[in-house]
Structure formats: C-alpha cells, structure tokens
Amino acid sequence: YDASVTCSDANACITLISTGINEVIDASTEIYPNPANNYLNIVSNSIGINTISIYNLHGQEVLNTEVNASEVKLNISTLKKGIYIINITSNDASVKRKLTIE
C-alpha cells in the first residue's frame, strides 16, 4: 500500500487496501498441528482473534467459541475424525483454512 498514490476511483482503493490486510492476516495466522487430534493451536501474529468457528463439509457449524486473544489452544476432542473448515475472525478480517481431525 502506497499512501502517496491517488486513486481516481475511491471504491477501487478501498478494495485494494482490504485485500492487502486480509493477505497479511492470512499469512501471519498459524494453525497447528494439522492434522489434529484433541487440541488445536491457533496463533495470529498480526491481529487479535475474536471468534473461532469450525464447520463440517455440509456447512454445519460444529464448534463456535469467542476468545479475544492472539493465541488459543482449542479443545477439539468432541469432534469426529474428518475434514472441517475453520473460520478465524477478528474485528477487521477473517481467515478460513482446511482442518483435518484424525
């Protein structure tokens, strides 16, 4: 992002800035181990994590927790083996990743 650049279309500038923020947040968010068993560690090096949601492949939410932290150790022992989508949200952005539970 270059603040000295003038945009002729203000909506385009906002889109570019938002995309850049999301890419930084995505790159600085760690989820491990993956595949996981009983616990999952989630670390965000750029923002605070507000909410973590886990969805099965049918789109059903199977876990939702509010955390308000930058590091979380999440108990996932109640989830069955399989593939899930984890959605990590902050005030400004969200990151979605594939999660495998063994």
Backbone atoms as SQL, in Angstrom:
CREATE TABLE atoms (id INTEGER PRIMARY KEY, chain TEXT, resi INTEGER, resn TEXT, atom TEXT, x REAL, y REAL, z REAL);
INSERT INTO atoms VALUES
  (1, 'A', 1, 'TYR', 'N', 0.842, -1.182, 0.000),
  (2, 'A', 1, 'TYR', 'CA', 0.000, 0.000, 0.000),
  (3, 'A', 1, 'TYR', 'C', 0.875, 1.229, 0.000),
  (4, 'A', 2, 'ASP', 'N', 0.647, 2.115, -0.949),
  (5, 'A', 2, 'ASP', 'CA', 1.423, 3.347, -1.049),
  (6, 'A', 2, 'ASP', 'C', 0.477, 4.521, -0.829),
  (7, 'A', 3, 'ALA', 'N', 0.600, 5.206, 0.314),
  (8, 'A', 3, 'ALA', 'CA', -0.304, 6.303, 0.664),
  (9, 'A', 3, 'ALA', 'C', -0.159, 7.491, -0.264),
  (10, 'A', 4, 'SER', 'N', 0.935, 7.591, -1.004),
  (11, 'A', 4, 'SER', 'CA', 1.133, 8.728, -1.887),
  (12, 'A', 4, 'SER', 'C', 0.412, 8.559, -3.226),
  (13, 'A', 5, 'VAL', 'N', -0.127, 7.375, -3.488),
  (14, 'A', 5, 'VAL', 'CA', -0.839, 7.124, -4.747),
  (15, 'A', 5, 'VAL', 'C', -2.239, 7.695, -4.639),
  (16, 'A', 6, 'THR', 'N', -2.668, 8.428, -5.667),
  (17, 'A', 6, 'THR', 'CA', -4.012, 8.984, -5.712),
  (18, 'A', 6, 'THR', 'C', -4.874, 8.103, -6.598),
  (19, 'A', 7, 'CYS', 'N', -6.044, 7.748, -6.086),
  (20, 'A', 7, 'CYS', 'CA', -6.960, 6.881, -6.842),
  (21, 'A', 7, 'CYS', 'C', -8.051, 7.717, -7.485),
  (22, 'A', 8, 'SER', 'N', -8.344, 7.393, -8.736),
  (23, 'A', 8, 'SER', 'CA', -9.446, 8.083, -9.399),
  (24, 'A', 8, 'SER', 'C', -10.778, 7.460, -9.014),
  (25, 'A', 9, 'ASP', 'N', -10.756, 6.197, -8.537),
  (26, 'A', 9, 'ASP', 'CA', -11.969, 5.504, -8.112),
  (27, 'A', 9, 'ASP', 'C', -11.788, 5.105, -6.651),
  (28, 'A', 10, 'ALA', 'N', -12.458, 5.811, -5.753),
  (29, 'A', 10, 'ALA', 'CA', -12.293, 5.568, -4.318),
  (30, 'A', 10, 'ALA', 'C', -12.674, 4.143, -3.930),
  (31, 'A', 11, 'ASN', 'N', -13.678, 3.557, -4.568),
  (32, 'A', 11, 'ASN', 'CA', -14.080, 2.187, -4.241),
  (33, 'A', 11, 'ASN', 'C', -12.971, 1.202, -4.571),
  (34, 'A', 12, 'ALA', 'N', -12.268, 1.403, -5.645),
  (35, 'A', 12, 'ALA', 'CA', -11.171, 0.518, -6.021),
  (36, 'A', 12, 'ALA', 'C', -10.054, 0.597, -4.992),
  (37, 'A', 13, 'CYS', 'N', -9.763, 1.781, -4.486),
  (38, 'A', 13, 'CYS', 'CA', -8.706, 1.932, -3.480),
  (39, 'A', 13, 'CYS', 'C', -9.056, 1.182, -2.207),
  (40, 'A', 14, 'ILE', 'N', -10.282, 1.273, -1.776),
  (41, 'A', 14, 'ILE', 'CA', -10.715, 0.568, -0.573),
  (42, 'A', 14, 'ILE', 'C', -10.576, -0.929, -0.768),
  (43, 'A', 15, 'THR', 'N', -10.957, -1.432, -1.920),
  (44, 'A', 15, 'THR', 'CA', -10.840, -2.855, -2.201),
  (45, 'A', 15, 'THR', 'C', -9.393, -3.298, -2.148),
  (46, 'A', 16, 'LEU', 'N', -8.489, -2.535, -2.728),
  (47, 'A', 16, 'LEU', 'CA', -7.073, -2.894, -2.720),
  (48, 'A', 16, 'LEU', 'C', -6.514, -2.920, -1.304),
  (49, 'A', 17, 'ILE', 'N', -6.874, -1.949, -0.508),
  (50, 'A', 17, 'ILE', 'CA', -6.389, -1.886, 0.863),
  (51, 'A', 17, 'ILE', 'C', -6.931, -3.077, 1.657),
  (52, 'A', 18, 'SER', 'N', -8.212, -3.384, 1.536),
  (53, 'A', 18, 'SER', 'CA', -8.811, -4.506, 2.254),
  (54, 'A', 18, 'SER', 'C', -8.154, -5.815, 1.865),
  (55, 'A', 19, 'THR', 'N', -7.910, -6.009, 0.597),
  (56, 'A', 19, 'THR', 'CA', -7.273, -7.234, 0.139),
  (57, 'A', 19, 'THR', 'C', -5.886, -7.363, 0.738),
  (58, 'A', 20, 'GLY', 'N', -5.136, -6.300, 0.784),
  (59, 'A', 20, 'GLY', 'CA', -3.804, -6.339, 1.359),
  (60, 'A', 20, 'GLY', 'C', -3.818, -6.714, 2.827),
  (61, 'A', 21, 'ILE', 'N', -4.754, -6.181, 3.595),
  (62, 'A', 21, 'ILE', 'CA', -4.876, -6.503, 5.014),
  (63, 'A', 21, 'ILE', 'C', -5.194, -7.982, 5.181),
  (64, 'A', 22, 'ASN', 'N', -6.142, -8.499, 4.409),
  (65, 'A', 22, 'ASN', 'CA', -6.512, -9.908, 4.520),
  (66, 'A', 22, 'ASN', 'C', -5.342, -10.823, 4.199),
  (67, 'A', 23, 'GLU', 'N', -4.535, -10.465, 3.205),
  (68, 'A', 23, 'GLU', 'CA', -3.384, -11.290, 2.851),
  (69, 'A', 23, 'GLU', 'C', -2.361, -11.311, 3.975),
  (70, 'A', 24, 'VAL', 'N', -2.132, -10.189, 4.629),
  (71, 'A', 24, 'VAL', 'CA', -1.195, -10.132, 5.749),
  (72, 'A', 24, 'VAL', 'C', -1.706, -10.976, 6.907),
  (73, 'A', 25, 'ILE', 'N', -2.983, -10.855, 7.216),
  (74, 'A', 25, 'ILE', 'CA', -3.567, -11.625, 8.315),
  (75, 'A', 25, 'ILE', 'C', -3.520, -13.116, 8.008),
  (76, 'A', 26, 'ASP', 'N', -3.851, -13.498, 6.785),
  (77, 'A', 26, 'ASP', 'CA', -3.827, -14.904, 6.399),
  (78, 'A', 26, 'ASP', 'C', -2.423, -15.469, 6.526),
  (79, 'A', 27, 'ALA', 'N', -1.427, -14.727, 6.059),
  (80, 'A', 27, 'ALA', 'CA', -0.044, -15.202, 6.094),
  (81, 'A', 27, 'ALA', 'C', 0.502, -15.276, 7.514),
  (82, 'A', 28, 'SER', 'N', -0.018, -14.485, 8.434),
  (83, 'A', 28, 'SER', 'CA', 0.521, -14.453, 9.792),
  (84, 'A', 28, 'SER', 'C', -0.299, -15.280, 10.784),
  (85, 'A', 29, 'THR', 'N', -1.251, -16.062, 10.285),
  (86, 'A', 29, 'THR', 'CA', -2.074, -16.914, 11.149),
  (87, 'A', 29, 'THR', 'C', -1.587, -18.356, 11.036),
  (88, 'A', 30, 'GLU', 'N', -1.248, -18.947, 12.176),
  (89, 'A', 30, 'GLU', 'CA', -0.763, -20.323, 12.214),
  (90, 'A', 30, 'GLU', 'C', -1.796, -21.216, 12.888),
  (91, 'A', 31, 'ILE', 'N', -2.016, -22.400, 12.302),
  (92, 'A', 31, 'ILE', 'CA', -2.906, -23.402, 12.876),
  (93, 'A', 31, 'ILE', 'C', -2.113, -24.704, 12.913),
  (94, 'A', 32, 'TYR', 'N', -1.922, -25.251, 14.095),
  (95, 'A', 32, 'TYR', 'CA', -1.139, -26.485, 14.212),
  (96, 'A', 32, 'TYR', 'C', -1.547, -27.259, 15.451),
  (97, 'A', 33, 'PRO', 'N', -1.368, -28.558, 15.534),
  (98, 'A', 33, 'PRO', 'CA', -0.993, -29.408, 14.407),
  (99, 'A', 33, 'PRO', 'C', -2.163, -29.571, 13.454),
  (100, 'A', 34, 'ASN', 'N', -1.880, -29.858, 12.240),
  (101, 'A', 34, 'ASN', 'CA', -2.924, -30.114, 11.241),
  (102, 'A', 34, 'ASN', 'C', -2.374, -31.173, 10.298),
  (103, 'A', 35, 'PRO', 'N', -2.781, -32.406, 10.449),
  (104, 'A', 35, 'PRO', 'CA', -3.953, -32.932, 11.153),
  (105, 'A', 35, 'PRO', 'C', -3.809, -32.842, 12.680),
  (106, 'A', 36, 'ALA', 'N', -4.961, -32.740, 13.335),
  (107, 'A', 36, 'ALA', 'CA', -5.021, -32.585, 14.784),
  (108, 'A', 36, 'ALA', 'C', -5.786, -33.755, 15.409),
  (109, 'A', 37, 'ASN', 'N', -5.612, -33.904, 16.729),
  (110, 'A', 37, 'ASN', 'CA', -6.333, -34.938, 17.467),
  (111, 'A', 37, 'ASN', 'C', -7.262, -34.330, 18.500),
  (112, 'A', 38, 'ASN', 'N', -6.724, -33.950, 19.637),
  (113, 'A', 38, 'ASN', 'CA', -7.547, -33.449, 20.733),
  (114, 'A', 38, 'ASN', 'C', -7.499, -31.932, 20.901),
  (115, 'A', 39, 'TYR', 'N', -6.363, -31.334, 20.534),
  (116, 'A', 39, 'TYR', 'CA', -6.188, -29.891, 20.700),
  (117, 'A', 39, 'TYR', 'C', -5.647, -29.267, 19.432),
  (118, 'A', 40, 'LEU', 'N', -6.019, -28.021, 19.217),
  (119, 'A', 40, 'LEU', 'CA', -5.561, -27.265, 18.063),
  (120, 'A', 40, 'LEU', 'C', -5.029, -25.932, 18.564),
  (121, 'A', 41, 'ASN', 'N', -3.825, -25.564, 18.154),
  (122, 'A', 41, 'ASN', 'CA', -3.235, -24.274, 18.499),
  (123, 'A', 41, 'ASN', 'C', -3.461, -23.302, 17.349),
  (124, 'A', 42, 'ILE', 'N', -3.915, -22.115, 17.696),
  (125, 'A', 42, 'ILE', 'CA', -4.148, -21.069, 16.705),
  (126, 'A', 42, 'ILE', 'C', -3.417, -19.825, 17.183),
  (127, 'A', 43, 'VAL', 'N', -2.544, -19.303, 16.315),
  (128, 'A', 43, 'VAL', 'CA', -1.743, -18.126, 16.668),
  (129, 'A', 43, 'VAL', 'C', -1.881, -17.104, 15.553),
  (130, 'A', 44, 'SER', 'N', -2.200, -15.884, 15.929),
  (131, 'A', 44, 'SER', 'CA', -2.229, -14.785, 14.968),
  (132, 'A', 44, 'SER', 'C', -1.157, -13.783, 15.370),
  (133, 'A', 45, 'ASN', 'N', -0.181, -13.582, 14.488),
  (134, 'A', 45, 'ASN', 'CA', 0.923, -12.675, 14.784),
  (135, 'A', 45, 'ASN', 'C', 0.633, -11.232, 14.409),
  (136, 'A', 46, 'SER', 'N', -0.553, -10.958, 13.823),
  (137, 'A', 46, 'SER', 'CA', -0.823, -9.582, 13.389),
  (138, 'A', 46, 'SER', 'C', -2.078, -8.978, 14.006),
  (139, 'A', 47, 'ILE', 'N', -3.018, -9.799, 14.426),
  (140, 'A', 47, 'ILE', 'CA', -4.278, -9.267, 14.975),
  (141, 'A', 47, 'ILE', 'C', -4.738, -10.129, 16.138),
  (142, 'A', 48, 'GLY', 'N', -5.693, -9.633, 16.899),
  (143, 'A', 48, 'GLY', 'CA', -6.327, -10.429, 17.933),
  (144, 'A', 48, 'GLY', 'C', -7.433, -11.278, 17.324),
  (145, 'A', 49, 'ILE', 'N', -7.587, -12.478, 17.816),
  (146, 'A', 49, 'ILE', 'CA', -8.642, -13.374, 17.360),
  (147, 'A', 49, 'ILE', 'C', -9.873, -13.142, 18.226),
  (148, 'A', 50, 'ASN', 'N', -11.009, -12.899, 17.595),
  (149, 'A', 50, 'ASN', 'CA', -12.241, -12.701, 18.350),
  (150, 'A', 50, 'ASN', 'C', -13.069, -13.976, 18.446),
  (151, 'A', 51, 'THR', 'N', -13.249, -14.642, 17.308),
  (152, 'A', 51, 'THR', 'CA', -14.120, -15.814, 17.262),
  (153, 'A', 51, 'THR', 'C', -13.491, -16.905, 16.409),
  (154, 'A', 52, 'ILE', 'N', -13.679, -18.146, 16.837),
  (155, 'A', 52, 'ILE', 'CA', -13.266, -19.302, 16.055),
  (156, 'A', 52, 'ILE', 'C', -14.495, -20.160, 15.824),
  (157, 'A', 53, 'SER', 'N', -14.769, -20.459, 14.557),
  (158, 'A', 53, 'SER', 'CA', -15.881, -21.323, 14.196),
  (159, 'A', 53, 'SER', 'C', -15.347, -22.472, 13.358),
  (160, 'A', 54, 'ILE', 'N', -15.865, -23.670, 13.604),
  (161, 'A', 54, 'ILE', 'CA', -15.480, -24.833, 12.817),
  (162, 'A', 54, 'ILE', 'C', -16.744, -25.402, 12.185),
  (163, 'A', 55, 'TYR', 'N', -16.657, -25.684, 10.870),
  (164, 'A', 55, 'TYR', 'CA', -17.788, -26.182, 10.095),
  (165, 'A', 55, 'TYR', 'C', -17.438, -27.535, 9.490),
  (166, 'A', 56, 'ASN', 'N', -18.434, -28.434, 9.440),
  (167, 'A', 56, 'ASN', 'CA', -18.213, -29.683, 8.715),
  (168, 'A', 56, 'ASN', 'C', -18.395, -29.410, 7.224),
  (169, 'A', 57, 'LEU', 'N', -18.188, -30.414, 6.399),
  (170, 'A', 57, 'LEU', 'CA', -18.260, -30.198, 4.950),
  (171, 'A', 57, 'LEU', 'C', -19.682, -30.034, 4.437),
  (172, 'A', 58, 'HIS', 'N', -20.680, -30.192, 5.319),
  (173, 'A', 58, 'HIS', 'CA', -22.071, -29.904, 4.962),
  (174, 'A', 58, 'HIS', 'C', -22.429, -28.452, 5.274),
  (175, 'A', 59, 'GLY', 'N', -21.457, -27.696, 5.792),
  (176, 'A', 59, 'GLY', 'CA', -21.683, -26.291, 6.124),
  (177, 'A', 59, 'GLY', 'C', -22.300, -26.078, 7.490),
  (178, 'A', 60, 'GLN', 'N', -22.417, -27.136, 8.285),
  (179, 'A', 60, 'GLN', 'CA', -22.994, -27.024, 9.621),
  (180, 'A', 60, 'GLN', 'C', -21.914, -26.620, 10.621),
  (181, 'A', 61, 'GLU', 'N', -22.228, -25.629, 11.425),
  (182, 'A', 61, 'GLU', 'CA', -21.286, -25.202, 12.454),
  (183, 'A', 61, 'GLU', 'C', -21.258, -26.253, 13.571),
  (184, 'A', 62, 'VAL', 'N', -20.078, -26.781, 13.856),
  (185, 'A', 62, 'VAL', 'CA', -19.949, -27.818, 14.875),
  (186, 'A', 62, 'VAL', 'C', -19.242, -27.313, 16.130),
  (187, 'A', 63, 'LEU', 'N', -18.609, -26.154, 16.052),
  (188, 'A', 63, 'LEU', 'CA', -17.957, -25.555, 17.210),
  (189, 'A', 63, 'LEU', 'C', -17.856, -24.056, 16.983),
  (190, 'A', 64, 'ASN', 'N', -18.145, -23.290, 18.026),
  (191, 'A', 64, 'ASN', 'CA', -18.026, -21.835, 17.956),
  (192, 'A', 64, 'ASN', 'C', -17.594, -21.349, 19.322),
  (193, 'A', 65, 'THR', 'N', -16.554, -20.548, 19.343),
  (194, 'A', 65, 'THR', 'CA', -16.090, -20.008, 20.616),
  (195, 'A', 65, 'THR', 'C', -15.553, -18.597, 20.433),
  (196, 'A', 66, 'GLU', 'N', -15.867, -17.734, 21.396),
  (197, 'A', 66, 'GLU', 'CA', -15.311, -16.383, 21.419),
  (198, 'A', 66, 'GLU', 'C', -14.073, -16.414, 22.293),
  (199, 'A', 67, 'VAL', 'N', -12.977, -15.823, 21.817),
  (200, 'A', 67, 'VAL', 'CA', -11.721, -15.949, 22.545),
  (201, 'A', 67, 'VAL', 'C', -11.060, -14.628, 22.905),
  (202, 'A', 68, 'ASN', 'N', -11.066, -13.649, 22.020),
  (203, 'A', 68, 'ASN', 'CA', -10.425, -12.351, 22.253),
  (204, 'A', 68, 'ASN', 'C', -8.982, -12.496, 22.757),
  (205, 'A', 69, 'ALA', 'N', -8.161, -13.159, 21.926),
  (206, 'A', 69, 'ALA', 'CA', -6.752, -13.388, 22.252),
  (207, 'A', 69, 'ALA', 'C', -5.968, -13.502, 20.950),
  (208, 'A', 70, 'SER', 'N', -4.653, -13.503, 21.043),
  (209, 'A', 70, 'SER', 'CA', -3.846, -13.708, 19.843),
  (210, 'A', 70, 'SER', 'C', -3.320, -15.141, 19.750),
  (211, 'A', 71, 'GLU', 'N', -3.422, -15.896, 20.860),
  (212, 'A', 71, 'GLU', 'CA', -3.031, -17.306, 20.873),
  (213, 'A', 71, 'GLU', 'C', -4.113, -18.104, 21.585),
  (214, 'A', 72, 'VAL', 'N', -4.506, -19.233, 20.976),
  (215, 'A', 72, 'VAL', 'CA', -5.587, -20.047, 21.527),
  (216, 'A', 72, 'VAL', 'C', -5.208, -21.514, 21.446),
  (217, 'A', 73, 'LYS', 'N', -5.463, -22.251, 22.525),
  (218, 'A', 73, 'LYS', 'CA', -5.371, -23.711, 22.496),
  (219, 'A', 73, 'LYS', 'C', -6.805, -24.206, 22.607),
  (220, 'A', 74, 'LEU', 'N', -7.302, -24.768, 21.509),
  (221, 'A', 74, 'LEU', 'CA', -8.713, -25.116, 21.384),
  (222, 'A', 74, 'LEU', 'C', -8.909, -26.615, 21.570),
  (223, 'A', 75, 'ASN', 'N', -9.811, -27.001, 22.471),
  (224, 'A', 75, 'ASN', 'CA', -10.137, -28.401, 22.686),
  (225, 'A', 75, 'ASN', 'C', -11.093, -28.850, 21.577),
  (226, 'A', 76, 'ILE', 'N', -10.647, -29.785, 20.745),
  (227, 'A', 76, 'ILE', 'CA', -11.473, -30.293, 19.645),
  (228, 'A', 76, 'ILE', 'C', -11.760, -31.784, 19.815),
  (229, 'A', 77, 'SER', 'N', -11.596, -32.298, 21.037),
  (230, 'A', 77, 'SER', 'CA', -11.729, -33.733, 21.293),
  (231, 'A', 77, 'SER', 'C', -13.142, -34.257, 21.039),
  (232, 'A', 78, 'THR', 'N', -14.139, -33.376, 21.042),
  (233, 'A', 78, 'THR', 'CA', -15.516, -33.830, 20.808),
  (234, 'A', 78, 'THR', 'C', -15.854, -33.962, 19.319),
  (235, 'A', 79, 'LEU', 'N', -14.968, -33.493, 18.448),
  (236, 'A', 79, 'LEU', 'CA', -15.238, -33.567, 17.014),
  (237, 'A', 79, 'LEU', 'C', -14.805, -34.919, 16.451),
  (238, 'A', 80, 'LYS', 'N', -15.607, -35.435, 15.526),
  (239, 'A', 80, 'LYS', 'CA', -15.307, -36.716, 14.891),
  (240, 'A', 80, 'LYS', 'C', -14.177, -36.549, 13.882),
  (241, 'A', 81, 'LYS', 'N', -13.524, -37.665, 13.555),
  (242, 'A', 81, 'LYS', 'CA', -12.487, -37.643, 12.526),
  (243, 'A', 81, 'LYS', 'C', -13.082, -37.165, 11.218),
  (244, 'A', 82, 'GLY', 'N', -12.318, -36.364, 10.490),
  (245, 'A', 82, 'GLY', 'CA', -12.796, -35.883, 9.200),
  (246, 'A', 82, 'GLY', 'C', -12.172, -34.569, 8.804),
  (247, 'A', 83, 'ILE', 'N', -12.729, -33.990, 7.748),
  (248, 'A', 83, 'ILE', 'CA', -12.261, -32.717, 7.199),
  (249, 'A', 83, 'ILE', 'C', -13.248, -31.624, 7.617),
  (250, 'A', 84, 'TYR', 'N', -12.712, -30.504, 8.053),
  (251, 'A', 84, 'TYR', 'CA', -13.513, -29.370, 8.509),
  (252, 'A', 84, 'TYR', 'C', -12.957, -28.081, 7.906),
  (253, 'A', 85, 'ILE', 'N', -13.736, -27.036, 8.012),
  (254, 'A', 85, 'ILE', 'CA', -13.291, -25.687, 7.657),
  (255, 'A', 85, 'ILE', 'C', -13.296, -24.878, 8.945),
  (256, 'A', 86, 'ILE', 'N', -12.158, -24.258, 9.232),
  (257, 'A', 86, 'ILE', 'CA', -12.059, -23.405, 10.417),
  (258, 'A', 86, 'ILE', 'C', -12.067, -21.950, 9.968),
  (259, 'A', 87, 'ASN', 'N', -12.892, -21.141, 10.608),
  (260, 'A', 87, 'ASN', 'CA', -13.010, -19.722, 10.294),
  (261, 'A', 87, 'ASN', 'C', -12.566, -18.927, 11.520),
  (262, 'A', 88, 'ILE', 'N', -11.514, -18.156, 11.357),
  (263, 'A', 88, 'ILE', 'CA', -10.945, -17.359, 12.440),
  (264, 'A', 88, 'ILE', 'C', -11.253, -15.905, 12.126),
  (265, 'A', 89, 'THR', 'N', -11.952, -15.218, 13.028),
  (266, 'A', 89, 'THR', 'CA', -12.344, -13.837, 12.745),
  (267, 'A', 89, 'THR', 'C', -11.763, -12.875, 13.774),
  (268, 'A', 90, 'SER', 'N', -11.523, -11.670, 13.278),
  (269, 'A', 90, 'SER', 'CA', -11.126, -10.543, 14.125),
  (270, 'A', 90, 'SER', 'C', -12.103, -9.421, 13.833),
  (271, 'A', 91, 'ASN', 'N', -11.827, -8.252, 14.368),
  (272, 'A', 91, 'ASN', 'CA', -12.689, -7.106, 14.080),
  (273, 'A', 91, 'ASN', 'C', -12.664, -6.722, 12.609),
  (274, 'A', 92, 'ASP', 'N', -11.531, -6.930, 11.939),
  (275, 'A', 92, 'ASP', 'CA', -11.339, -6.405, 10.594),
  (276, 'A', 92, 'ASP', 'C', -11.325, -7.439, 9.482),
  (277, 'A', 93, 'ALA', 'N', -11.141, -8.713, 9.819),
  (278, 'A', 93, 'ALA', 'CA', -10.947, -9.696, 8.754),
  (279, 'A', 93, 'ALA', 'C', -11.263, -11.096, 9.258),
  (280, 'A', 94, 'SER', 'N', -11.251, -12.036, 8.318),
  (281, 'A', 94, 'SER', 'CA', -11.406, -13.434, 8.686),
  (282, 'A', 94, 'SER', 'C', -10.492, -14.285, 7.813),
  (283, 'A', 95, 'VAL', 'N', -10.111, -15.433, 8.366),
  (284, 'A', 95, 'VAL', 'CA', -9.253, -16.382, 7.683),
  (285, 'A', 95, 'VAL', 'C', -9.950, -17.726, 7.727),
  (286, 'A', 96, 'LYS', 'N', -10.019, -18.397, 6.581),
  (287, 'A', 96, 'LYS', 'CA', -10.599, -19.730, 6.515),
  (288, 'A', 96, 'LYS', 'C', -9.505, -20.701, 6.100),
  (289, 'A', 97, 'ARG', 'N', -9.462, -21.854, 6.776),
  (290, 'A', 97, 'ARG', 'CA', -8.483, -22.880, 6.469),
  (291, 'A', 97, 'ARG', 'C', -9.135, -24.255, 6.551),
  (292, 'A', 98, 'LYS', 'N', -8.535, -25.202, 5.866),
  (293, 'A', 98, 'LYS', 'CA', -8.967, -26.592, 5.949),
  (294, 'A', 98, 'LYS', 'C', -8.321, -27.210, 7.186),
  (295, 'A', 99, 'LEU', 'N', -9.101, -27.985, 7.943),
  (296, 'A', 99, 'LEU', 'CA', -8.624, -28.646, 9.132),
  (297, 'A', 99, 'LEU', 'C', -8.942, -30.127, 9.038),
  (298, 'A', 100, 'THR', 'N', -7.961, -30.967, 9.301),
  (299, 'A', 100, 'THR', 'CA', -8.169, -32.413, 9.325),
  (300, 'A', 100, 'THR', 'C', -8.066, -32.890, 10.767),
  (301, 'A', 101, 'ILE', 'N', -9.061, -33.653, 11.201),
  (302, 'A', 101, 'ILE', 'CA', -9.044, -34.241, 12.543),
  (303, 'A', 101, 'ILE', 'C', -8.905, -35.746, 12.390),
  (304, 'A', 102, 'GLU', 'N', -7.889, -36.312, 13.059),
  (305, 'A', 102, 'GLU', 'CA', -7.623, -37.753, 12.984),
  (306, 'A', 102, 'GLU', 'C', -8.048, -38.456, 14.246);
